């Protein structure tokens, strides 16, 4: 019944539009001149099409200004030509804060290349007028100096001419006697130094013979001292010395400090990491004048500060060594 009534009303409205270019009134014989349709009633209202939200969104190509009632949201909605919008009811609330910007959408597919336009009409050939010759310009600045050319080929070898034999020079001073004995020793084990008294590095001891009246003895030793402390601020102060016949050399001595410290690392998390059991090398060179006879040369180590951590020699796969060359005169 409702459908028939709606069809009847629409038919009347269309008929009136077909016979008149004015306006139409329902419930009134004097419609407002500004309205194409003026509906008047004291006890009835205008009932618009009622659709669910899904039905409203399913309308194909809605016209701009299309008006419906959404039964899911209980609101009047109209289409503004781009999107559906609700007709606000009551006083508008305070505008909320702008929401965060949404993620950028994917880049669309590049459109195909457009068809080339037709060539324009060729313009008329212009009149060729040769202008008068302009005045001669001033001389330009000198160019940059060119790069140096490649080196020429080597010239031919000149003829060899032997000069006269020179006079025999005076006899030089007597040199060192050849066949100088060489002694080498390596550490046989690591050593833990725990006192301020010198201790011999295992294996670094050699007995040499001086056969001349006197001899210059070249002595070199290298090695490694490591702190036995695993603490962040752990340290070791050690003194390494060359001993000749049980007496420390005044020249062949060196202090070696091994100190733990921190360094910055990034993995797995940024932080300071303690370098524990750090080591330091010794390198001693001395030349001693030794008399004829047999001499024992050793390398010994002791702690300088009794309160520091113990020192360890021959650590980390490092070979301590002792090299001796006897230069007889």
HUWOLIN-V966406 format. One record per residue. N is the residue number from 1. RES is the residue in one small letter. PHI is phi as a letter, one per 20 degrees, with the letter a starting at -180 (NA if undefined). OMEGA is omega in radians with two decimals (* if undefined). BURIAL is 1 if it has 16 or more other ideal C-beta (glycine too) atoms within 10 Angstrom, else 0. Layout:
((N,RES,PHI,OMEGA,BURIAL) (N,RES,PHI,OMEGA,BURIAL))
This chain:
((1,x,NA,-3.12,0) (2,x,f,-3.12,0) (3,x,f,3.13,0) (4,x,f,3.12,0) (5,x,f,3.14,0) (6,x,f,3.13,0) (7,x,f,3.13,0) (8,x,f,-3.13,0) (9,x,f,-3.12,0) (10,x,f,-3.13,0) (11,x,f,3.11,0) (12,x,f,-3.10,0) (13,x,f,-3.12,0) (14,x,f,3.13,0) (15,x,f,-3.13,0) (16,x,f,3.13,0) (17,x,f,-3.12,0) (18,x,f,-3.11,0) (19,x,e,-3.06,0) (20,x,b,3.06,0) (21,x,e,-3.08,0) (22,x,e,-3.12,0) (23,x,c,-3.05,0) (24,x,c,3.09,1) (25,x,c,3.02,1) (26,x,d,-3.08,0) (27,x,n,3.11,0) (28,x,b,3.09,0) (29,x,e,3.13,0) (30,x,c,3.14,0) (31,x,f,3.13,1) (32,x,f,-3.08,0) (33,x,f,-3.10,0) (34,x,e,-3.08,0) (35,x,d,3.03,0) (36,x,f,3.09,0) (37,x,c,-3.12,0) (38,x,d,-3.12,1) (39,x,d,-3.08,0) (40,x,c,3.09,0) (41,x,a,3.12,0) (42,x,d,-3.10,0) (43,x,b,3.13,0) (44,x,b,-3.13,0) (45,x,c,3.12,0) (46,x,e,-3.11,0) (47,x,d,-3.12,0) (48,x,e,3.07,0) (49,x,g,-3.10,0) (50,x,d,-3.09,0) (51,x,c,2.98,1) (52,x,f,3.13,0) (53,x,f,-3.13,0) (54,x,f,3.13,0) (55,x,f,3.12,0) (56,x,f,-3.12,1) (57,x,f,-3.11,0) (58,x,e,3.13,0) (59,x,f,-3.09,0) (60,x,e,3.06,0) (61,x,l,-3.12,0) (62,x,f,3.14,1) (63,x,f,3.07,0) (64,x,f,-3.11,0) (65,x,n,3.12,0) (66,x,f,-3.02,1) (67,x,c,3.10,0) (68,x,b,3.06,1) (69,x,d,-3.12,1) (70,x,e,-3.08,1) (71,x,f,3.08,0) (72,x,f,-3.08,0) (73,x,e,-3.11,0) (74,x,l,-3.12,0) (75,x,b,3.01,0) (76,x,e,-3.14,0) (77,x,c,3.06,1) (78,x,c,-3.13,0) (79,x,e,-3.05,1) (80,x,e,-3.13,0) (81,x,o,3.11,0) (82,x,c,-3.10,0) (83,x,c,3.02,0) (84,x,f,3.12,1) (85,x,c,3.12,0) (86,x,e,3.07,0) (87,x,e,-3.06,0) (88,x,f,3.10,0) (89,x,c,3.13,0) (90,x,n,-3.11,0) (91,x,f,3.14,0) (92,x,f,3.10,0) (93,x,f,3.12,0) (94,x,f,-3.13,0) (95,x,f,-3.14,0) (96,x,f,3.11,0) (97,x,f,3.12,0) (98,x,f,-3.14,0) (99,x,f,3.12,0) (100,x,f,-3.13,0) (101,x,f,3.14,0) (102,x,f,3.14,0) (103,x,f,3.14,0) (104,x,f,3.11,0) (105,x,f,3.13,0) (106,x,f,-3.14,0) (107,x,f,-3.12,0) (108,x,f,-3.13,0) (109,x,f,-3.14,0) (110,x,f,-3.13,0) (111,x,f,-3.14,0) (112,x,f,-3.14,0) (113,x,f,-3.14,0) (114,x,f,3.14,0) (115,x,f,3.12,0) (116,x,f,3.09,0) (117,x,f,-3.14,0) (118,x,f,3.13,0) (119,x,f,3.11,0) (120,x,f,-3.14,0) (121,x,f,3.13,0) (122,x,f,-3.13,0) (123,x,f,3.14,0) (124,x,f,3.13,0) (125,x,f,-3.13,0) (126,x,f,3.13,0) (127,x,f,-3.14,0) (128,x,e,3.10,0) (129,x,c,3.14,0) (130,x,e,3.13,0) (131,x,f,3.12,0) (132,x,f,3.14,0) (133,x,f,3.13,0) (134,x,f,-3.14,0) (135,x,f,3.13,0) (136,x,f,3.14,0) (137,x,f,3.12,0) (138,x,f,-3.14,0) (139,x,f,3.09,0) (140,x,f,3.12,0) (141,x,f,3.14,0) (142,x,f,3.10,0) (143,x,f,3.13,0) (144,x,f,3.10,0) (145,x,f,-3.13,0) (146,x,f,3.13,0) (147,x,f,3.13,0) (148,x,f,-3.13,0) (149,x,f,-3.13,0) (150,x,f,3.12,0) (151,x,f,-3.14,0) (152,x,f,-3.14,0) (153,x,f,3.12,0) (154,x,f,3.14,0) (155,x,f,3.14,0) (156,x,f,3.12,0) (157,x,f,3.13,0) (158,x,f,-3.14,0) (159,x,f,3.13,0) (160,x,e,3.11,0) (161,x,c,3.14,0) (162,x,f,3.08,0) (163,x,e,3.13,0) (164,x,f,3.13,0) (165,x,f,-3.13,0) (166,x,f,3.14,0) (167,x,f,3.12,0) (168,x,f,-3.14,0) (169,x,f,3.14,0) (170,x,f,-3.11,0) (171,x,f,-3.13,0) (172,x,f,3.14,0) (173,x,f,-3.12,0) (174,x,f,-3.13,0) (175,x,e,3.08,0) (176,x,f,3.12,0) (177,x,f,-3.13,0) (178,x,f,3.12,0) (179,x,m,-3.11,0) (180,x,f,3.12,0) (181,x,f,3.11,0) (182,x,c,-3.14,0) (183,x,c,3.12,1) (184,x,c,3.12,0) (185,x,b,3.10,1) (186,x,c,3.13,0) (187,x,f,-3.14,1) (188,x,d,3.13,0) (189,x,a,3.06,0) (190,x,f,-3.10,1) (191,x,c,3.04,1) (192,x,e,-3.10,0) (193,x,e,-3.04,1) (194,x,c,3.13,0) (195,x,b,3.13,0) (196,x,e,3.07,0) (197,x,e,-3.12,0) (198,x,f,3.06,1) (199,x,c,-3.10,1) (200,x,f,3.04,0) (201,x,f,-3.08,1) (202,x,g,3.08,1) (203,x,n,-3.10,1) (204,x,e,3.11,1) (205,x,b,-3.14,0) (206,x,b,3.05,1) (207,x,d,-3.09,0) (208,x,d,3.11,1) (209,x,c,3.04,0) (210,x,d,-3.04,1) (211,x,e,3.13,0) (212,x,e,3.10,0) (213,x,f,3.08,0) (214,x,b,-3.11,0) (215,x,b,2.98,1) (216,x,e,-3.10,1) (217,x,d,3.12,1) (218,x,e,-3.08,1) (219,x,c,3.08,1) (220,x,c,3.08,1) (221,x,b,3.05,1) (222,x,c,-3.13,1) (223,x,a,-2.99,1) (224,x,b,3.08,1) (225,x,c,3.14,1) (226,x,c,3.06,1) (227,x,f,3.13,1) (228,x,e,-3.09,1) (229,x,e,3.05,1) (230,x,d,-3.10,0) (231,x,f,3.14,0) (232,x,g,-3.11,0) (233,x,d,3.13,0) (234,x,f,-3.12,1) (235,x,b,3.06,1) (236,x,c,3.03,1) (237,x,d,-3.10,1) (238,x,c,3.08,1) (239,x,c,3.13,1) (240,x,d,-3.10,1) (241,x,b,3.01,1) (242,x,e,3.12,1) (243,x,d,3.09,1) (244,x,d,-3.11,1) (245,x,l,3.05,0) (246,x,n,-3.12,0) (247,x,d,-3.14,0) (248,x,f,3.09,1) (249,x,f,3.11,0) (250,x,f,-3.12,0) (251,x,d,-3.06,0) (252,x,e,-3.14,1) (253,x,b,-3.12,1) (254,x,b,3.05,1) (255,x,e,-3.09,0) (256,x,c,3.12,1) (257,x,d,3.06,1) (258,x,d,-3.01,1) (259,x,c,3.04,1) (260,x,f,3.07,1) (261,x,b,-3.10,0) (262,x,d,2.97,0) (263,x,b,-3.03,0) (264,x,e,3.06,0) (265,x,c,-3.11,0) (266,x,d,-3.04,0) (267,x,c,0.03,0) (268,x,f,3.07,0) (269,x,c,3.12,0) (270,x,f,-3.12,0) (271,x,a,3.00,0) (272,x,e,3.12,0) (273,x,c,-3.11,0) (274,x,f,3.00,0) (275,x,e,-3.08,0) (276,x,d,3.12,0) (277,x,l,3.11,1) (278,x,f,-3.10,1) (279,x,c,-3.14,1) (280,x,c,-3.11,1) (281,x,e,2.92,0) (282,x,d,3.12,1) (283,x,b,-3.04,0) (284,x,d,3.04,1) (285,x,c,3.10,0) (286,x,b,3.07,1) (287,x,d,-3.07,0) (288,x,d,3.01,1) (289,x,e,-3.08,0) (290,x,d,3.13,1) (291,x,f,3.12,0) (292,x,f,3.09,0) (293,x,p,-3.12,0) (294,x,e,-3.11,0) (295,x,c,3.10,1) (296,x,d,-3.13,0) (297,x,d,-3.08,1) (298,x,c,2.99,1) (299,x,d,-3.11,1) (300,x,c,-3.11,1) (301,x,c,3.03,1) (302,x,b,3.04,1) (303,x,f,3.07,1) (304,x,e,-3.13,0) (305,x,d,-3.10,0) (306,x,f,-3.10,0) (307,x,e,-3.13,0) (308,x,f,-3.13,1) (309,x,f,3.11,1) (310,x,f,3.08,1) (311,x,d,3.11,1) (312,x,c,3.10,1) (313,x,d,3.08,1) (314,x,m,-3.08,1) (315,x,e,3.07,1) (316,x,l,3.12,0) (317,x,m,-3.10,0) (318,x,e,-3.11,1) (319,x,e,2.99,0) (320,x,f,-3.11,1) (321,x,b,3.12,1) (322,x,c,3.10,1) (323,x,c,-3.10,1) (324,x,c,3.03,1) (325,x,c,3.14,1) (326,x,e,3.13,1) (327,x,d,-3.14,0) (328,x,f,3.09,1) (329,x,d,*,0))
